[in-house]
Amino acid sequence: IQLATENEQRLSELSDEAGSFKETQIVEFIFLLAEKWHLDQPVRYQAVELLERFMIKQVEQICKSSRDNVRSHEQEGSSWSSLKDQICDTFVLRLVSCIQLASKLSLHYNIVNSDRALQFLQSLKYSYTKQELLESELAVLKTLHFQINVSTPLAYVELLLEVLGYNGCLLPVRPLHQMCVQLLDFSYLTRDPIYSTLLEMAIENSTPNQLQVAKFLAVKEDSMLLAVGIISTSMFILEPGHWAQVVEHLSSVTGITAQSISEFSYAVLKHIVGSPTP
C-alpha cells in the first residue's frame, strides 16, 4: 500500500519532461560503470532515477532563472546557449555523483569514494578536484532537497514477489528473481521501443499524435505497471503453464487489469525476440 501510494503521488507530480534523461546511451553508461565498480543491482537503478530527477530539476531551475534575468530576445539566445553548454560540460560529473550517492544509499561496504570517482574521471581526461567532486554531490542533494532515497522499480518487483509467495503462489523464486532483474535491465535499455509498442496497441494506431504521446507519459513512468509487467514476462518465459495464474494474482494485488499486464508482457517479448508474434 505504501509503495502504491508513493507511486500515485509521484505520477500526480510528474514533470512534462519525465523520461528525457533515460535515453539508452545514458542508461548504458550508468549500468556499465556500476558493473565496472562491482556495485549491487539496486544501485544502478537508483543512479538512473537520481540522475533523471536531478537533471530535470536543474534544467527547470536554469530556465526559470534565465527567464527572470533576460531582458531582450538576443540576450535570451546567448544566455540559453551558455547555460546549455554549462549543463553539457558538467553532465558526466553529475552522472558520477549520482552513482556515488546511490552507492552510499545502498549501505554497502563497496561505496564509490572520491578516489575511485576521480580516477575514472581522469581516465576520460577530466581534471576535477576532490573539492569539485564533493560540491557536485552537494549540488545534487540540494537540488533534490535531500530527498534521494526513492523506491526504484526493482523494489516494486521484489515486494510483489514477496506478496505473491505469501498469497500461496507457487513460484520458482530464485530463477524468477534473476529473470526479473535481467528483464528490468532490458526494459531500461529498450525503454522507448517497448513503450512505443504499448502506445500503438492502446490507441490501435502506429502514428500517435502529440496529445496521445503526452497523455501516455504517466504510463511510461508507472513503476507498479513496470513491475507487474516484468514479473509476468519472467513467469511466461520460465513457466508458461503457471503464467495465467500469476497474472490473475498480480491483477488482484495491484488493481491493474490482466489485459494491461498481458499487453505489457507482449511488448517486452516482442522486442526480446525481434518479432511481432512472440
Disulfide bonds with the S-S distance in Angstrom:
none
